[in-house]
Amino acid sequence: MSPDREQGLGASLQGSHVAQLFDEPPSLIAAVSIHLHDGWRRGDNLLIAARPHHWNAISLELGARGCPVSELLAEGKLVALDAATTLSTLMADGVVQREIFEARVLPLVARLRPDSGVGLTVYGEMVDLLAAQRNFAAAEQLEALWNEALARHPFRLMCGYSSAAFGDPRTAGHLRTICGAHREVAARPADLLATWLLAERRSRYHLDTH
C-alpha cells in the first residue's frame, strides 16, 4: 500500500492522527491541502496552526480546489492560527504547559466540534517548529496532549514534520517516539529523505521486535 493511500485511509477516520513527513514545502502543501479539502467536502470545520507562508500557499491551493476559504473564515468554520505565535503562548522554559493547552486549545476544539454531527479536520505544525529547534521532548509532549484531546473530542489531525529535523542518526529514537504517537505516518514518494527515514524506521522496528 502506498504512503499516499495509507494517508487517505487514516484521514478518513474520525479520531485519526497522521504524521506527514516531507522534504520540501511544496510537497507538504499538496498533502495538507488534500487533507483539509477532504475535510471541507465532508462538512467538517477546519482548524490550522501553520507558518504564515505555508498557510498562504495552502489557502491558495484550497481555493483552486473550490474550497471557499474567505467565506469559511468569515463564518467561523475555518480558524487559521500562526503556529509560532500560538506555540509561544503554550510554552514556559522550553516546556509545553498542560494547563495552558487545556485552557486555550481544548475550548477551541470543542467550539469547532460542538457535537457528533459536526466533524473537525485539523492540521498543525507547532510540533515541527519544536523539532526544528531540536526540542524533541516538547514535541513529544505536545503530541501526547493532542492525543488526549483526540480522546475527548474525536477529530482528524495531521501533523507536518520536516524530514531535515531527523537527518542526524542520533535523532532516530525521537523519530520512533514521534511516529509511535500517531496512528499512521506518511511520506509522498517524491520526498526521498522522508521516504528513506520511514523505511529505515520500519526496518529498525522489525529488527527490534524479532
C-alpha positions in Angstrom: 0.0 0.0 0.0 1.4 3.4 -1.0 2.1 6.1 1.7 -0.5 8.3 0.0 -3.1 5.6 0.2 -2.2 5.0 3.9 -2.7 8.7 4.5 -6.1 8.7 2.8 -7.3 5.8 5.0 -6.1 7.4 8.2 -7.6 10.8 7.3 -11.0 9.2 6.6 -11.3 8.1 10.2 -12.7 10.4 12.8 -10.3 10.4 15.6 -7.3 9.8 13.4 -3.8 11.2 13.9 -1.5 11.2 10.9 2.1 12.5 10.7 3.2 13.8 7.3 7.0 13.7 6.8 8.2 16.0 4.0 11.4 17.2 2.3 10.2 20.4 0.7 7.3 22.8 1.4 5.5 22.2 -1.9 5.1 18.5 -1.1 3.7 19.4 2.3 1.3 22.0 0.8 -0.1 19.4 -1.5 -0.6 16.8 1.2 -2.2 19.3 3.7 -4.4 20.8 1.0 -5.8 17.3 0.2 -6.3 16.6 3.9 -8.2 19.9 4.5 -10.1 19.8 1.3 -11.4 16.3 2.1 -12.5 17.6 5.5 -14.4 20.5 3.9 -16.1 18.2 1.5 -17.3 16.0 4.4 -18.8 19.1 6.0 -16.1 19.4 8.7 -15.0 22.6 10.3 -11.3 23.3 9.8 -8.5 24.3 12.2 -5.0 25.1 11.0 -1.9 26.2 13.0 0.8 26.8 10.4 3.6 29.2 9.5 2.1 32.2 7.7 3.8 31.4 4.4 2.7 27.8 4.5 -0.9 28.9 5.2 -0.8 31.4 2.3 0.1 28.6 -0.1 -2.4 26.2 1.5 -5.2 28.7 1.2 -4.4 29.3 -2.5 -4.4 25.6 -3.2 -7.7 25.1 -1.3 -9.2 27.9 -3.3 -8.0 26.3 -6.5 -9.8 23.1 -5.5 -13.0 25.0 -5.0 -13.0 25.5 -1.2 -14.4 28.9 -0.3 -11.7 29.9 2.2 -12.7 33.5 2.8 -16.3 32.5 3.3 -15.4 29.8 5.8 -13.1 32.2 7.7 -15.9 34.8 7.9 -18.4 32.2 9.1 -16.0 30.9 11.8 -16.0 27.4 10.2 -12.3 27.7 9.5 -9.8 29.0 12.0 -6.2 29.7 10.9 -3.5 30.3 13.6 0.1 31.4 13.3 1.9 28.3 14.6 4.8 30.2 16.2 2.6 32.7 17.9 0.3 30.0 19.2 3.2 27.8 20.4 4.8 30.7 22.3 1.6 31.0 24.4 1.8 27.4 25.3 5.4 27.3 26.4 7.4 28.1 29.5 11.1 27.4 29.9 11.1 25.2 26.9 8.2 23.0 28.2 4.6 22.8 26.9 2.3 23.8 29.7 -0.6 21.3 30.0 -2.9 23.7 31.8 -2.5 26.4 29.1 -3.0 23.9 26.4 -6.2 22.7 28.1 -7.4 26.2 28.7 -6.7 27.6 25.2 -6.7 24.7 22.7 -9.4 22.4 24.1 -12.2 25.1 24.1 -11.4 26.0 20.5 -11.6 22.3 19.5 -14.9 21.9 21.4 -16.3 25.0 19.7 -15.4 23.8 16.3 -16.7 20.3 17.0 -19.8 21.1 19.1 -21.5 17.7 18.7 -21.2 14.4 17.0 -23.0 15.7 13.9 -20.2 18.2 13.1 -16.7 16.9 12.3 -13.4 18.7 12.6 -10.3 18.4 10.5 -7.1 19.8 11.9 -3.6 20.5 10.5 -0.7 21.6 12.8 3.0 22.3 12.6 3.8 23.6 16.0 5.4 20.2 16.6 7.6 20.8 13.6 8.7 24.1 15.0 9.8 22.3 18.1 11.6 19.6 16.2 13.4 22.3 14.1 14.6 23.7 17.5 15.7 20.2 18.5 13.3 20.4 21.4 12.1 16.9 20.7 10.9 16.4 24.3 8.4 19.2 24.0 7.3 17.9 20.6 6.6 14.5 22.1 4.8 16.2 25.0 2.6 18.2 22.6 1.8 15.1 20.6 0.7 13.4 23.8 -1.6 16.4 24.6 -3.1 16.2 21.2 -3.8 12.5 21.7 -5.6 13.3 24.9 -7.6 16.0 23.1 -8.5 13.4 20.4 -9.8 11.1 23.1 -12.1 13.8 24.4 -13.3 15.3 21.1 -12.5 12.9 18.2 -11.3 14.7 15.1 -9.0 14.2 12.2 -5.5 15.6 12.8 -2.5 15.8 10.5 0.9 16.9 11.9 3.6 18.1 9.4 7.3 17.3 10.1 10.3 18.3 8.0 12.5 15.3 7.4 15.5 17.6 7.8 14.9 17.5 11.6 15.7 13.8 11.7 18.6 13.7 9.3 21.1 13.1 12.2 21.2 9.4 13.1 21.1 10.5 16.8 17.5 11.6 16.3 16.3 8.1 15.4 14.9 7.5 18.8 12.9 10.7 18.7 11.6 9.9 15.3 10.5 6.5 16.5 8.7 8.0 19.6 7.0 10.7 17.4 5.9 8.1 14.9 4.6 6.0 17.7 2.3 8.9 18.8 0.5 8.7 15.5 -2.0 6.2 14.1 -0.2 6.5 10.7 2.9 8.1 9.3 3.1 9.1 5.6 5.5 10.5 3.1 5.0 11.3 -0.6 7.1 9.3 -3.0 8.9 12.4 -4.2 10.2 13.1 -0.7 13.3 10.9 -0.9 14.7 11.6 2.6 11.4 11.3 4.3 10.7 8.0 2.5 14.1 6.7 3.4 13.7 7.7 7.1 10.4 5.9 7.3 11.8 2.8 5.6 14.8 2.8 8.0 12.5 3.2 11.0 10.3 0.3 9.9 13.4 -1.8 9.3 14.8 -1.0 12.7 11.5 -1.7 14.4 11.3 -5.0 12.6 14.7 -5.9 13.9 13.9 -4.8 17.4 10.8 -6.9 17.7 12.2 -10.2 16.4 
